[in-house]
Amino acid sequence: MSGTGKGKKRSASSIIRPGVKRTKARVRIKDEVGATGIPKSPKDVVKDRFLELLGEPRYKMGASNKVIQGEFPKAEEKPLLVQVINELSKTSKLQMSKSGVDNELYYTLVADEVAQKYVGLDVSAKLVLQCIEKAGSSGIWTKDIRMQTNIQQQALNKVFKQLEQRCLIKPVKSVTAKAKKLYMLYELTPSKEITGGVWYSGLEFDHEFISELRTFVMHCVRRLNGGQGVTLSEMKRKMEQAKVSRVELSLEEVKQLVQTLVYDNYVEERSAIEGDGDDIVYIAARRVSTMCHFKWWDALSPDFHFRAINFEDGVTLGPHEPHHHTA
């Protein structure tokens, strides 16, 4: 009788075929059996492979149906894959969406904490949520949601209330249409097109705030660099040092502010000779009166239009030449 004994069961390692390494065999057996020692069902094996695939960093934004079909080519795996997808969808752990580029269906894993918020939502609620998610930080009007989902307004209002209570969406008002409601995802910040940016307080244009900033810009233009010209970057740094703005202004927002003074003829633009990279400097504009038509001079000098006239401020006006009188 051999040393193993007739009644003893052979271990997993004793049935390894010659030429196969023991470590690889153990790993394969562990994958098929699982950590508990109970053999996995074929569906569980497919589920693990599917989750592992979607968990890869390259598929963080979703794996296409084509990719998934390539990973599960066997005919016996396909019905199991359908079951896995349905189960994950019911528990809100899987999100499916179509790409606008190739019209391909994409699958994306949803984090467990996020999936808990979606549990119990019906098809209508998920459809509404998908429309709002696509809109991003720009939001979407109630009318557009109704048109895209084809859900009646009364039912849609119930869906909105349900999603708001779960902190999944939030209503937002726009400065361009204060009486209407926009909806967007709860965690998103509305875009500047909706809030009006730094120039609005709530939904109202902040005239007082802008007036204070314009006064400070004129101070910079007249005082910095001896009044010979100041760049946008220099004005921005001076604003930050003086803390005149309740919010941090970007260079583009400072430019918008200065342009209002240019349009009002308080500030002029000039090409920079030297500076810190800016091509334009701003100086205080000379005050200019409106164009004179000189009709009252016809009584004093009937031949005014046919000769040159020298003025006290050193300006010479030629025949038929309009005159802008400087202060």
VENTAMO-V856460 format. One record per residue. N is the residue number from 0. RES is the residue in one small letter. PHI is phi in radians with two decimals (none if undefined). OMEGA is omega in whole degrees, -180 to 180 (999 if undefined). NEAR is the number of other C-alpha atoms within 12 Angstrom. Layout:
N_RES_PHI_OMEGA_NEAR, N_RES_PHI_OMEGA_NEAR
This chain:
0_m_none_-178_6, 1_s_-1.29_-177_7, 2_g_-1.26_-178_8, 3_t_-1.36_-180_11, 4_g_1.52_-176_9, 5_k_-1.24_-174_9, 6_g_-1.53_-177_9, 7_k_-1.46_177_9, 8_k_-1.40_177_11, 9_r_-1.36_179_13, 10_s_-1.30_180_10, 11_a_-1.07_-178_16, 12_s_-1.25_-176_19, 13_s_-1.36_-179_15, 14_i_-1.84_178_15, 15_i_-1.18_-180_18, 16_r_-1.24_180_12, 17_p_-1.05_177_10, 18_g_1.60_179_9, 19_v_-1.76_-178_14, 20_k_-1.24_-177_15, 21_r_-1.18_-176_17, 22_t_-1.09_-180_13, 23_k_-1.13_-179_15, 24_a_-1.11_-179_20, 25_r_-1.14_179_20, 26_v_-1.11_-179_16, 27_r_-1.12_180_18, 28_i_-1.14_-179_20, 29_k_-1.17_179_19, 30_d_-1.12_-177_23, 31_e_-1.37_-177_23, 32_v_-1.56_-179_18, 33_g_1.67_-175_18, 34_a_-1.18_-177_12, 35_t_-1.46_-178_10, 36_g_1.52_178_11, 37_i_-1.58_-180_13, 38_p_-1.01_179_17, 39_k_-1.39_175_19, 40_s_-1.34_178_16, 41_p_-0.98_180_21, 42_k_-1.17_178_23, 43_d_-1.14_178_24, 44_v_-1.12_178_23, 45_v_-1.12_180_30, 46_k_-1.10_179_27, 47_d_-1.07_179_23, 48_r_-1.13_-180_23, 49_f_-1.15_179_35, 50_l_-1.16_178_29, 51_e_-1.11_180_20, 52_l_-1.13_-178_26, 53_l_-1.24_179_31, 54_g_-1.41_179_21, 55_e_-1.17_-178_16, 56_p_-0.97_-177_13, 57_r_-1.20_179_14, 58_y_-1.91_179_21, 59_k_-1.09_179_20, 60_m_-1.58_177_19, 61_g_2.09_176_29, 62_a_-1.89_-177_33, 63_s_-1.29_178_27, 64_n_-1.06_179_27, 65_k_-1.12_179_17, 66_v_-1.13_-178_20, 67_i_-1.14_178_30, 68_q_-1.09_178_22, 69_g_-1.24_179_16, 70_e_-1.42_180_22, 71_f_-2.22_-174_23, 72_p_-1.38_-175_15, 73_k_-1.25_-177_14, 74_a_-1.10_-178_13, 75_e_-1.26_-180_13, 76_e_-1.46_-173_25, 77_k_-1.08_178_22, 78_p_-1.12_177_19, 79_l_-1.19_179_24, 80_l_-1.14_178_30, 81_v_-1.08_179_22, 82_q_-1.08_-180_19, 83_v_-1.09_-179_26, 84_i_-1.09_179_32, 85_n_-1.12_180_19, 86_e_-1.12_-180_18, 87_l_-1.18_179_28, 88_s_-1.20_-180_26, 89_k_-1.12_179_22, 90_t_-1.58_177_25, 91_s_1.10_178_29, 92_k_-1.63_-180_27, 93_l_-2.36_178_31, 94_q_-2.01_179_34, 95_m_-2.06_180_27, 96_s_-2.64_179_26, 97_k_-1.80_179_19, 98_s_-1.41_178_17, 99_g_-1.36_-178_10, 100_v_-1.48_-177_9, 101_d_-1.95_180_12, 102_n_1.00_-179_12, 103_e_-1.61_178_18, 104_l_-1.42_-178_21, 105_y_-2.08_180_28, 106_y_-2.00_-179_34, 107_t_-2.31_177_34, 108_l_-1.30_178_32, 109_v_-1.95_180_26, 110_a_-1.06_-176_20, 111_d_-1.03_-179_15, 112_e_-1.17_177_13, 113_v_-1.33_-179_19, 114_a_-1.06_180_24, 115_q_-1.09_180_19, 116_k_-1.24_-176_26, 117_y_-1.57_-176_33, 118_v_-1.10_177_24, 119_g_1.61_178_18, 120_l_-1.32_178_25, 121_d_-1.47_-176_19, 122_v_-1.10_-179_18, 123_s_-1.10_-180_26, 124_a_-1.12_179_31, 125_k_-1.16_179_31, 126_l_-1.18_178_28, 127_v_-1.12_-180_41, 128_l_-1.08_179_38, 129_q_-1.16_177_28, 130_c_-1.10_-179_29, 131_i_-1.19_180_34, 132_e_-1.12_-180_26, 133_k_-1.14_-178_22, 134_a_-1.21_178_24, 135_g_1.16_-176_22, 136_s_-1.36_177_26, 137_s_-1.43_-180_25, 138_g_1.28_-180_36, 139_i_-2.50_-179_35, 140_w_-1.26_178_26, 141_t_-1.01_-180_32, 142_k_-1.06_-180_22, 143_d_-1.17_177_22, 144_i_-1.10_-180_33, 145_r_-1.11_180_24, 146_m_-1.23_-177_17, 147_q_-1.33_-176_21, 148_t_-1.72_-178_24, 149_n_1.06_178_18, 150_i_-1.76_-180_23, 151_q_-1.11_-173_18, 152_q_-1.05_-179_17, 153_q_-1.11_177_13, 154_a_-1.18_-179_17, 155_l_-1.16_178_27, 156_n_-1.10_177_23, 157_k_-1.15_178_19, 158_v_-1.13_178_30, 159_f_-1.01_-179_35, 160_k_-1.10_180_20, 161_q_-1.12_-178_25, 162_l_-1.23_177_33, 163_e_-1.18_180_23, 164_q_-1.12_178_16, 165_r_-1.53_-180_23, 166_c_1.03_177_21, 167_l_-1.71_179_32, 168_i_-2.35_176_36, 169_k_-2.58_176_29, 170_p_-1.43_-179_34, 171_v_-2.36_176_32, 172_k_-1.81_-178_28, 173_s_-1.83_178_28, 174_v_-1.18_-179_25, 175_t_-1.51_180_19, 176_a_-2.63_-173_17, 177_k_-1.22_-176_17, 178_a_-1.49_-177_14, 179_k_-1.78_180_19, 180_k_-1.95_169_24, 181_l_-1.87_175_34, 182_y_-2.13_175_41, 183_m_-2.59_179_37, 184_l_-1.07_-172_31, 185_y_-1.04_-173_25, 186_e_-1.50_-176_17, 187_l_-1.49_175_21, 188_t_-1.78_-178_21, 189_p_-1.03_180_27, 190_s_-1.27_-179_22, 191_k_-1.13_179_19, 192_e_-1.10_-180_20, 193_i_-1.55_-175_32, 194_t_-1.48_-176_27, 195_g_1.53_178_23, 196_g_1.31_-174_26, 197_v_-1.26_-176_30, 198_w_-1.45_180_31, 199_y_-2.04_173_23, 200_s_-2.03_-170_18, 201_g_1.23_175_17, 202_l_-2.03_-177_22, 203_e_-1.92_177_21, 204_f_-1.17_-173_18, 205_d_-1.56_-178_17, 206_h_-1.14_-177_14, 207_e_-1.12_180_15, 208_f_-1.08_-179_21, 209_i_-1.19_179_27, 210_s_-1.08_178_20, 211_e_-1.11_179_20, 212_l_-1.18_178_36, 213_r_-1.11_177_30, 214_t_-1.10_180_22, 215_f_-1.19_178_28, 216_v_-1.09_178_42, 217_m_-1.09_176_32, 218_h_-1.08_179_27, 219_c_-1.11_-177_33, 220_v_-1.11_-176_33, 221_r_-1.44_-171_24, 222_r_-1.79_-176_20, 223_l_-1.24_178_24, 224_n_0.98_177_18, 225_g_1.15_180_13, 226_g_1.30_-178_20, 227_q_-1.53_179_24, 228_g_2.30_180_35, 229_v_-2.31_-179_39, 230_t_-1.56_177_36, 231_l_-1.10_-180_36, 232_s_-1.11_179_29, 233_e_-1.15_178_28, 234_m_-1.14_180_40, 235_k_-1.09_179_29, 236_r_-1.10_-179_23, 237_k_-1.16_177_25, 238_m_-1.09_180_29, 239_e_-1.16_179_21, 240_q_-1.18_-178_12, 241_a_-1.45_180_17, 242_k_0.95_-179_17, 243_v_-1.49_-178_23, 244_s_-1.88_179_27, 245_r_-1.30_177_17, 246_v_-2.26_179_18, 247_e_-1.36_-179_20, 248_l_-1.62_174_27, 249_s_-1.40_179_20, 250_l_-1.09_179_20, 251_e_-1.15_179_17, 252_e_-1.22_175_25, 253_v_-1.12_178_32, 254_k_-1.11_177_27, 255_q_-1.04_-179_22, 256_l_-1.13_-179_31, 257_v_-1.15_-179_40, 258_q_-1.10_177_22, 259_t_-1.09_178_22, 260_l_-1.30_176_28, 261_v_-1.14_-180_25, 262_y_-1.13_179_14, 263_d_-1.52_178_17, 264_n_1.11_172_21, 265_y_-1.66_-177_25, 266_v_-2.33_177_31, 267_e_-2.07_175_29, 268_e_-1.69_176_28, 269_r_-2.44_177_20, 270_s_-1.24_-178_18, 271_a_-1.45_175_19, 272_i_-1.44_175_15, 273_e_-2.35_179_15, 274_g_2.90_-177_18, 275_d_-1.82_174_14, 276_g_1.84_180_14, 277_d_-1.44_-179_22, 278_d_-1.54_-175_18, 279_i_-2.13_171_23, 280_v_-2.09_-177_33, 281_y_-2.12_179_38, 282_i_-2.22_177_34, 283_a_-1.21_-178_29, 284_a_-1.37_173_24, 285_r_-1.27_-180_18, 286_r_-1.29_-178_15, 287_v_-2.17_177_15, 288_s_-1.40_178_12, 289_t_-1.25_-179_14, 290_m_-1.11_179_13, 291_c_-1.67_177_16, 292_h_-1.72_172_16, 293_f_1.09_-178_21, 294_k_-1.09_-179_15, 295_w_-1.22_-180_11, 296_w_-1.37_180_14, 297_d_-1.05_-180_13, 298_a_-1.27_-179_10, 299_l_-1.52_-176_10, 300_s_-2.49_-177_15, 301_p_-1.04_-179_13, 302_d_-1.70_-176_15, 303_f_-0.96_-175_23, 304_h_-1.30_-173_20, 305_f_-2.02_179_14, 306_r_-2.57_178_15, 307_a_-1.47_-180_18, 308_i_-2.23_177_22, 309_n_-1.72_-180_14, 310_f_-1.77_-176_14, 311_e_-1.14_-179_10, 312_d_-1.49_176_12, 313_g_1.53_-180_10, 314_v_-1.57_177_16, 315_t_-1.88_-179_17, 316_l_-1.84_180_23, 317_g_-1.42_179_16, 318_p_-1.04_177_15, 319_h_1.11_-177_15, 320_e_-1.66_177_19, 321_p_-1.20_-173_20, 322_h_-2.14_172_23, 323_h_-1.79_-177_20, 324_h_-1.49_-179_21, 325_t_-1.54_180_17, 326_a_-1.48_999_10
